[in-house]
């Protein structure tokens, strides 16, 4: 069985691993089709997450087909599925309140437990969801990252004519731009890097792009912060109109909060982390099934796993959108 292994920061290899035992209980064995490289994968590779453990098999944006199922599994062999990479216990106070995304006992694939960048892997069927036949693989692999945005935008009201600023035009920012526009918003995409703004223009017409200095003095009904930097959060709050809201998807350790401005302008601040499963996944699937929702430009390259070094380099460069690894029919070269 072929798998990627991150031995320690900056040291990753593609290797032949032992064949996996068959699934038991509610487990399923999945043959991977595609795996997306995300910003979290890059942080783990660089050693940038304090709670990451090594060695670890990376990968959490996963699409595959069940090839074996335990006797208590929810789904049968032949079912194409997407994976929930953040486990939840179902018994802690947060889970009991329906907030499984902030489970007190949560673990995350590819961070503090082995992920799915391998030809085959085994996981509890509690953490997979069938994909409709009419959703192509190239869209289905985006379910997990897009669910992050779907969950976040549920916190605010976006309809026709709502002015929305999206700060940070990485992949999550692009997905936020597409969803806000689909919901009827007038969208302004903001980034400090002109080349990322050029990539945004590939998403479709009617999306305004701007450097931070070009929106100084303007305000928006909703601001989506997807850059995850101290300055983007501080600048973003200033862009929210009185009575408006800001949703923070990006993560930075700390930032200065202009309390008087927030209070006097009655601004609402939302933090948003991952998603509710299965509800946000199901809503995401319905968006992706709609032929009027064009998410294809978010994906820049689909590369064989044997080209993982180049794939990671491309992802690190910031010059591309989503990079997908293809695990079908590969061998070590």
C-alpha positions as CSV (number, residue, x, y, z in Angstrom):
1,X,0.0,0.0,0.0
2,X,1.3,3.4,-1.0
3,X,1.2,6.2,1.5
4,X,2.8,9.6,2.3
5,X,4.4,9.9,5.7
6,X,5.6,13.2,7.4
7,X,8.4,11.9,9.6
8,X,9.0,15.4,11.1
9,X,8.7,18.9,9.9
10,X,10.1,19.3,6.4
11,X,10.8,15.6,6.0
12,X,8.2,13.7,4.0
13,X,8.4,10.5,2.0
14,X,6.3,8.4,-0.3
15,X,6.6,4.8,0.8
16,X,5.2,1.3,0.6
17,X,3.4,0.5,3.8
18,X,2.0,-2.7,5.1
19,X,-1.5,-3.8,3.9
20,X,-4.2,-2.8,6.3
21,X,-6.3,-5.3,8.2
22,X,-10.0,-5.6,7.3
23,X,-12.4,-3.2,9.0
24,X,-14.3,-4.3,12.1
25,X,-17.4,-3.1,13.9
26,X,-18.6,0.1,12.3
27,X,-15.4,0.7,10.3
28,X,-15.0,1.0,6.6
29,X,-11.9,0.6,4.4
30,X,-11.7,3.3,1.8
31,X,-9.8,3.4,-1.5
32,X,-8.8,7.0,-2.0
33,X,-9.6,8.8,-5.2
34,X,-8.5,12.4,-4.5
35,X,-6.9,14.2,-1.6
36,X,-6.7,18.0,-1.4
37,X,-3.8,19.9,0.0
38,X,-4.9,22.6,2.4
39,X,-3.3,25.4,4.4
40,X,-3.4,23.2,7.5
41,X,-1.4,20.5,5.7
42,X,1.2,23.1,4.9
43,X,1.4,24.3,8.5
44,X,1.9,20.8,9.7
45,X,4.6,20.2,7.2
46,X,6.4,23.3,8.4
47,X,5.9,22.4,12.1
48,X,3.6,25.4,12.6
49,X,0.9,23.8,14.7
50,X,1.8,23.2,18.3
51,X,-0.8,20.3,18.7
52,X,0.5,18.3,15.7
53,X,2.2,15.0,16.4
54,X,4.9,13.3,14.3
55,X,5.4,11.0,12.5
56,X,2.0,11.5,10.9
57,X,0.3,10.6,7.7
58,X,-1.1,13.9,6.3
59,X,-4.3,14.5,4.5
60,X,-7.9,15.4,5.5
61,X,-9.7,16.6,2.3
62,X,-10.5,13.1,1.2
63,X,-12.8,11.5,-1.4
64,X,-12.8,7.7,-2.0
65,X,-14.8,4.5,-2.4
66,X,-15.6,2.0,0.3
67,X,-14.1,-1.3,-0.6
68,X,-14.7,-3.2,2.6
69,X,-17.2,-2.7,5.5
70,X,-17.4,-4.0,9.1
71,X,-20.4,-5.9,10.2
72,X,-21.9,-2.7,11.9
73,X,-20.9,-0.2,9.2
74,X,-23.5,2.3,8.0
75,X,-22.5,2.0,4.4
76,X,-21.7,-0.8,2.0
77,X,-18.8,-1.5,-0.4
78,X,-19.1,0.4,-3.6
79,X,-20.3,3.6,-1.9
80,X,-18.4,6.8,-2.9
81,X,-17.9,8.9,0.2
82,X,-16.3,12.1,1.5
83,X,-14.6,12.0,4.9
84,X,-15.2,14.1,8.1
85,X,-11.6,14.6,9.3
86,X,-12.4,16.0,12.7
87,X,-13.7,13.4,15.1
88,X,-16.2,14.0,17.9
89,X,-17.0,11.9,20.9
90,X,-20.7,12.5,21.1
91,X,-20.8,12.5,24.9
92,X,-19.1,15.7,26.1
93,X,-21.1,18.7,27.0
94,X,-20.4,20.4,23.7
95,X,-21.5,17.4,21.7
96,X,-24.6,17.0,23.8
97,X,-25.4,20.6,23.0
98,X,-25.1,19.8,19.2
99,X,-21.8,21.6,18.9
100,X,-19.7,18.7,17.6
101,X,-17.3,21.1,15.8
102,X,-15.9,22.2,19.2
103,X,-16.0,18.7,20.8
104,X,-13.8,18.7,23.9
105,X,-12.2,15.4,22.8
106,X,-11.8,16.3,19.1
107,X,-8.9,14.8,17.1
108,X,-8.0,15.8,13.5
109,X,-6.8,13.6,10.7
110,X,-3.4,14.5,9.4
111,X,-2.6,16.6,12.5
112,X,-2.7,14.6,15.7
113,X,-3.8,11.3,14.2
114,X,-3.0,9.7,10.8
115,X,-4.7,11.2,7.9
116,X,-5.8,9.7,4.6
117,X,-3.0,10.4,2.0
118,X,-2.7,6.7,1.3
119,X,-4.1,4.4,-1.3
120,X,-6.3,2.8,1.4
121,X,-7.3,3.8,5.0
122,X,-9.7,2.6,7.6
123,X,-12.1,4.9,9.5
124,X,-15.3,4.7,11.5
125,X,-18.3,5.0,9.2
126,X,-19.6,7.6,11.6
127,X,-17.2,9.9,9.9
128,X,-18.1,9.4,6.3
129,X,-20.9,10.6,4.1
130,X,-22.1,9.2,0.7
131,X,-21.7,11.4,-2.3
132,X,-24.5,11.6,-4.9
133,X,-23.8,10.0,-8.2
134,X,-24.4,13.3,-10.1
135,X,-21.6,15.1,-8.3
136,X,-18.3,14.6,-10.1
137,X,-15.1,13.7,-8.3
138,X,-13.6,17.1,-9.1
139,X,-16.4,18.9,-7.2
140,X,-16.9,16.3,-4.5
141,X,-13.3,16.6,-3.2
142,X,-14.1,20.2,-2.3
143,X,-17.0,19.3,0.1
144,X,-14.8,19.4,3.2
145,X,-13.1,22.8,2.6
146,X,-16.3,24.3,1.3
147,X,-18.3,23.2,4.3
148,X,-16.0,25.5,6.4
149,X,-17.4,28.4,4.4
150,X,-21.0,27.2,4.4
151,X,-20.9,26.9,8.2
152,X,-19.4,30.4,8.5
153,X,-21.8,32.2,6.2
154,X,-24.8,30.7,8.0
155,X,-24.0,33.1,10.9
156,X,-24.9,36.2,8.9
157,X,-27.7,37.2,6.6
158,X,-26.6,37.5,3.0
159,X,-29.1,38.2,0.3
160,X,-29.5,40.1,-3.0
161,X,-27.7,43.5,-2.6
162,X,-25.8,42.7,0.6
163,X,-22.4,44.3,0.4
164,X,-19.7,41.7,1.4
165,X,-16.0,42.1,1.7
166,X,-13.8,39.0,1.7
167,X,-10.3,39.6,3.1
168,X,-7.8,37.0,2.0
169,X,-8.1,35.3,-1.4
170,X,-6.6,31.9,-0.6
171,X,-8.8,28.8,-1.3
172,X,-11.2,29.4,1.6
173,X,-11.5,33.1,0.6
174,X,-12.3,32.1,-3.0
175,X,-15.0,29.7,-1.8
176,X,-16.4,32.5,0.4
177,X,-16.4,34.8,-2.6
178,X,-18.3,32.3,-4.7
179,X,-20.9,31.5,-2.1
180,X,-21.5,35.1,-1.2
181,X,-22.0,36.0,-4.8
182,X,-24.2,33.0,-5.4
183,X,-26.4,34.2,-2.5
184,X,-26.8,37.5,-4.2
185,X,-24.2,39.7,-2.5
186,X,-22.2,42.5,-4.1
187,X,-18.7,41.1,-3.4
188,X,-15.4,42.9,-3.0
189,X,-12.3,40.6,-2.8
190,X,-9.4,42.1,-0.8
191,X,-5.8,40.9,-0.7
192,X,-2.3,42.3,-0.3
193,X,-1.0,40.3,-3.1
194,X,-2.0,41.4,-6.7
195,X,-1.4,38.0,-8.1
196,X,-4.1,36.5,-5.9
197,X,-6.5,39.2,-7.0
198,X,-5.7,38.2,-10.6
199,X,-6.7,34.6,-9.7
200,X,-10.0,35.9,-8.2
201,X,-10.9,37.3,-11.6
202,X,-10.9,33.8,-13.0
203,X,-13.8,32.9,-10.7
204,X,-16.2,34.9,-12.9
205,X,-17.4,38.4,-13.7
206,X,-18.9,41.0,-11.4
207,X,-16.4,40.4,-8.6
208,X,-14.6,43.5,-7.6
209,X,-11.0,43.1,-6.5
210,X,-9.0,45.6,-4.4
211,X,-5.9,46.1,-2.5
212,X,-6.4,47.2,1.2
213,X,-5.5,50.8,0.4
214,X,-8.2,50.9,-2.3
215,X,-11.1,50.3,0.1
216,X,-9.9,52.6,2.9
217,X,-12.9,54.6,4.2
218,X,-15.5,52.2,2.7
219,X,-17.8,50.0,4.8
220,X,-19.6,46.7,4.1
221,X,-22.6,45.0,5.6
222,X,-20.6,41.8,6.1
223,X,-16.9,41.2,6.3
224,X,-15.5,37.7,5.9
225,X,-11.9,37.4,7.3
226,X,-10.1,34.5,5.6
227,X,-6.5,35.6,5.8
228,X,-5.8,34.9,9.4
229,X,-3.4,37.7,10.2
230,X,-3.3,40.3,12.9
231,X,-3.6,43.2,10.5
232,X,-6.4,41.7,8.4
233,X,-8.6,41.3,11.5
234,X,-7.8,44.8,12.7
235,X,-8.4,46.3,9.2
236,X,-11.5,44.2,8.7
237,X,-13.3,45.5,11.8
238,X,-12.9,49.0,10.4
239,X,-14.6,47.9,7.2
240,X,-17.8,46.8,8.9
241,X,-20.7,49.2,8.6
242,X,-22.7,50.2,11.7
243,X,-24.9,47.4,12.7
244,X,-23.0,45.0,10.4
245,X,-21.1,41.8,11.2
246,X,-17.7,40.2,10.7
247,X,-17.1,36.5,10.5
248,X,-13.6,35.3,11.3
249,X,-12.5,32.1,9.5
250,X,-8.8,32.7,9.5
251,X,-6.8,32.0,12.6
252,X,-4.1,34.1,14.2
253,X,-2.9,34.0,17.8
254,X,-3.9,37.5,18.8
255,X,-5.1,40.9,17.5
256,X,-6.0,44.3,18.9
257,X,-9.7,44.9,19.3
258,X,-11.0,48.5,18.9
259,X,-13.6,48.0,21.6
260,X,-15.1,51.5,21.5
261,X,-15.6,51.3,17.8
262,X,-17.2,47.8,18.0
263,X,-19.5,48.9,20.8
264,X,-20.6,52.3,19.4
265,X,-21.1,50.9,16.0
266,X,-22.9,47.8,17.3
267,X,-20.8,45.5,15.3
268,X,-21.2,41.8,15.7
269,X,-18.1,39.6,15.7
270,X,-18.4,35.8,14.9
271,X,-15.7,33.2,15.2
272,X,-16.3,30.1,13.1
273,X,-14.5,26.8,13.2
274,X,-15.0,23.9,10.8
275,X,-18.6,22.7,10.5
276,X,-21.6,20.8,11.9
277,X,-21.7,17.2,10.6
278,X,-23.7,16.1,8.7
279,X,-25.9,19.2,8.2
280,X,-23.2,21.5,6.8
281,X,-21.9,18.7,4.5
282,X,-25.4,18.1,3.2
283,X,-25.9,21.8,2.5
284,X,-22.5,22.0,0.8
285,X,-23.4,19.0,-1.4
286,X,-26.6,20.7,-2.5
287,X,-24.7,23.9,-3.5
288,X,-22.2,21.9,-5.5
289,X,-24.9,19.9,-7.3
290,X,-26.4,23.1,-8.6
291,X,-25.1,23.5,-12.2
292,X,-25.4,27.3,-11.7
293,X,-22.7,27.2,-8.9
294,X,-19.4,27.2,-10.7
295,X,-16.7,26.2,-8.3
296,X,-14.4,24.5,-10.8
297,X,-11.9,27.5,-11.1
298,X,-10.9,27.0,-7.5
299,X,-9.0,23.8,-8.5
300,X,-5.7,24.7,-10.2
301,X,-4.1,21.3,-10.6
302,X,-4.7,17.5,-10.2
303,X,-1.4,15.8,-9.8
304,X,-0.4,12.1,-9.3
305,X,0.7,11.4,-5.7
306,X,4.1,10.4,-7.1
307,X,4.5,14.2,-7.8
308,X,3.8,15.1,-4.2
309,X,7.0,17.2,-3.9
310,X,6.0,19.4,-6.8
311,X,2.4,19.5,-5.5
312,X,3.5,20.8,-2.1
313,X,5.9,23.3,-3.7
314,X,3.0,24.6,-5.9
315,X,0.7,24.9,-2.8
316,X,3.4,26.7,-0.8
317,X,4.0,29.2,-3.7
318,X,0.6,30.9,-3.4
319,X,0.5,31.1,-7.2
320,X,-2.1,28.4,-7.5
321,X,-5.6,27.6,-6.3
322,X,-6.4,24.2,-4.8
323,X,-3.9,21.4,-5.5
324,X,-5.4,17.9,-5.6
325,X,-3.4,14.7,-5.3
326,X,-4.6,11.7,-7.4
327,X,-4.1,8.4,-5.7
328,X,-5.5,6.1,-8.5
329,X,-3.1,3.6,-10.1
330,X,0.1,5.1,-8.7
331,X,3.4,3.5,-8.0
332,X,6.7,4.8,-6.5
333,X,8.9,6.3,-9.2
